[in-house]
Amino acid sequence: MISASISLESRFVGAYLGLAIGDALGASVEFMTPNEICHQFGVHQKIIGGGWLNLKAGQVTDDTTMALALGGAILKDADVNAFSIADAFSQWLRNKPVDVGNTVRRGIVHYRNSGQPVSPENEYNAGNGACMRCLPIALHTFGQAREDVQMASRLQAHITHHNKVSDAGTECIIFLAQMALQGATKPQMLAGPVAELLLSYPCYVFRDKKCDNPSAYIVDTLRAVFQSIFDTDDFETCLIDVVNRGGDADTTGAIAGMLAGSLYGVEAIPAVWLKSLNSDVRAACEYQAREFYARYCNARSEANGT
């Protein structure tokens, strides 16, 4: 059951804005260590831009812009079509994004050269690039059968990241986001998708030690995200905790932000962060979130014959 205190629409919008805000907040300290962050900022908690990419305040990175490219392709087709998504990613790359991961670039180039929207399976492609952009899959497939969710996830992921460890982590995040949208508790989330992930892939165990300075390896990324999500009680504390761990902070921030937004709703996002976010990015996130929400509601009405 969806919690009556936080509307489903609020959770949809909160997830999208949480993704962008976590990205923008974390980008300032990406590739820094916790000690370096502490020395420069004390506690980093403002959306100020800068960082190694020399961003403007409120600007986002590839985490958000790839999610918006994916969401746009799904909304255009009202379906998860690998060719349309690969075309959208290819156009995204032509637009010269501020940052591009190596695995993402190789996957897009492979599509351009081969015409096939799936990269060869590769044991070294377990980066976090497919996971960082997966929110549109979670929203589009909300309420659908588990097998359909997994298929949709892999269609988009395998364009650039064809790897079983990456698949498992990305699907776990999607299932966690969908449980949060339904109003699930954190113990329920831990006992469900997280426990299943740890059983199949023990490398994701995250209670052994604090995960600081996480790399772009999806296991490191999600270990940090899990600690921040499950050991904090509100959106702001969660995001501050995860980005101050440093490392691939824009991506840990983005993934933690989409989960925290799903859990706590848009009302829980600090107003100063919303105001600081680039206005065009904010509008695009809100638009896609509300489109996915409206389509979910319409699908439910049709299924119920109302």
N, C-alpha and C positions, 0 to 999 in steps of 0.2 A: 504494500500500500504506500502511496505517496503521502508524505507528511503534510498535514493540513496547514502547518505554520509557515511553510516555504512552498510557494507555488511551483509547479513543474516549469512554467515559463521562466520564472526567476532562476531556476537551476540551469536551464538551457542557456540563457543569456549570461549567467554567472560563469558557466564553464568556458564560453568563448572569450569573454573579457578576462577571465582568470588566466587563460592561456597567454593572451597578449600582454597582460600586466606582468606576469611572471617572466616572460621573455624580455620585456623592456627593463625590468628591475635587475634581472640577472646579467644582462649584457654588459652593464657597467663594470662588473667584476669578473667577467669570464676569463679563465686561465690564470687568475690570481689564486694564491693560497690563502687559507683562513688567516694566517699571521699577517700576510701583506694587506688583506682587507682590514683587519683590526688596526694595523699601524696607520693606514690612510684614512679610514672612515670611523674607526671605533666600531660602530655597528652600521652596516650599509642598509638603509631603509628608505631612500628617496629615489625617485625616477629622475635621473639627472643626465642620462646619455653618457658620452665619453667612452671609456674602455678602449680596448685594442682596435676596435672598428671606428673609433671617433664619431660615435653616433650623436645625433641631436637628441635633446631631452624628449622622451616619449616615443622615440623611434624604435621599431621592432626589427628582428632579424629573420632568418630563413624559417625558423620554427613557426612563426605566425603566418608569414606570407605563403609558405607552402601549404599550410592548413587551409588558408583562404582559397588558394588555387584548387586544392582538392575539393573543398566545399562547393566552389563555383561549378566545377565539372559535374558533381553529383546532382546539384540542384538543376542544372541545365538539362540533364538527361532524365531526371527523376529516377536514377538508377546508378549502380556502381559499374561503370563500363571502363575496363582497363585501357582501351585505346583512347577514349576521351580524356581520361585522367593523365595518361602519358603525354597526350598533346598539350594539356594544360601545364604540366610540369615543363615540357619543352619550351612553351611560350614564356613561362615564368623565368627560365634560364636566359632566354633571349632578352628579357627586360633588365638584365644585369642586376640581379639582387645584391644586396650589400654583403652577403656571405653565402658560400656554397660548400657543402661538405664534399670530400673527395668521392665517397661512395655514391652520393646522390648524382654528382656530375657524371661519373662513369656510367651509371644506370641510364641516365637521360641520353648520353651519347650512344650507348648501345641501342636504345630504342630508335634513335634517328638513323643509325647505320643499318639496323636489321629489320626495322618495321615491326618487331615483336615487343609487346609491352611486358616482358618478363626477363629479368637478368638471369644468367646461369647461377645455379646454387653455388654458394661460396662460403666455406667455413670461416673466412676472415671478414665477412660482411655483417657482423653482429654489432654494428653501430646503432645509435639511437635515432637515426634520421627518419625511419618509418614510423616510430613511436611518437616522435615529437609532433607529427602532423595528423595523428589518427582521430582527433576529436570528431570531424565530420562523419566518419564511419560510425562512431558510437551514437551520434544523434540520428543519423539516417536509419540505422538498423535497430533503434530502440524499440523493444517490444517484439522483435523477431526471434525466430528459433536460433539456438546456439550455433548450429551448423551454418546457418545463413550469415551470421555475424562473422564467424571465422573465415568463411569464403570471401566475404567482402573485404575483410582486413587484409587477407593475403593478396587479393587482386591489386590493391593499391600498394602494399608493401613491397611485393616482388618486382615492381618496376625498377626499384633501386636496391632493395635489401632482401635477398633471397637466402634466408638463413633460419634454421629451426629455433635457435636460441632467441633471435630477434622476433620471430613469429610469436613465440610463447610469451615473451615479455610484453609485446605490443597488444596481444589479445587479452592478457591480464589487465592491462590499463583500460582497455575498452570495456571489459566486463565490470571493473571497479567503477568506472564512470557511470555505467548504466545502473548499477546497484545504488550508487549515490543519488542519481536522478530519481530513483524509486523511493528514496527516503530510508535506505538501509542504514544500519548502525555500523560503526567501525568494527566491532567484534564480528558482526555478520560478514563484513567484507574480508576480514582476516581469515575467517573460517571457511570462506568460499574460494574465490579466485586466487587469493594469495597462497593459501594452504595447498591448493592444487598445483600452483606453479612451483612451490618449493619441493613438493613431492616428486615432480617430474624433472625438475632442474634445480638440484640442491645448490648450485652456484649462486642462486639468488638469495640465499639465507642472509638476513640483514640484522639479526639481533646479536651477532658475535662481537662487533666493535663499531664505533662511530665511523661512518663513511664520509670522510672529508676529502676535498680535492678530487671529486669524482671525474673520471674520464668520459669520453664519448662512447666507450664500450657500454652497451645497453645494460649489462649486469651492474656495473658501477653506478650508472645513472639511476636505475630503479632502486637499488639499495638505499641511496641517499633520499630519493623521493619517498620510499616507504617509511623511512625513519621520520621524516618531517611530517608526513601526513598523519601517521598513527600515534605520534608522540606530542602532538599539539592539539589545541581545541578550537582554533578559529583561523580564519583566512589569513589575516595579517601576520600572526605569529608563525604560521606555517611557511609563508613565502619568505619572511625575513630569515627564518632558520635555514631554509634550503639554499638560498643564494649566498648566505655568508659562509657556506661550506666551500665556496669557490669552485675551481675546476670548470666544467662545462655548465656554467651557472645559468646561461640563458635557457638551456634545454631542461635542466632540472627545474628551473623556475617555471617554464612553460608547462611541463607535465604535472608538476605539483599544483600549478595554478588551475589547470583544467579540472583536476580532481577536487581541489578545495572549492572551486566555484560551483561544481555539481553538488557538493555536500552542503554548503552554507548559503548558496544563492547570491544573486547580484547585490542584495542589500548589505551583505557582509563585507563587500569590498570597500576599503577606505575611499572616501570621496576625493581626497587629495591625489590618490593614485589614478582614479578615473579621470580627473581633470588634467592630470599630467600626460596621459596617454595621447598619442597623435590622434587628432580628431577624425581623419579619414580612416585610420585603422579601427578606431572605436566604432564608427558608423558601419563599416563593413562587417565587423564581428557581430554587432547587434542585428544587422539585417539578416545575415546568414542564420544566426541562432533562431530568430523569430520565424524565418521561412521553414527551417527544419521543425520547429515546434508546431507551426500551423499545418504542415503536411502530416505530422504524426497525428494531430487531432482529427484531421479530415479522414485519414485512413481508419482511425478507430470508429469514427461516426459511420463510415461506409460498412465496416465489419459488423457493427451493431444494427445496421439497417435504419439509422436515424438521419 
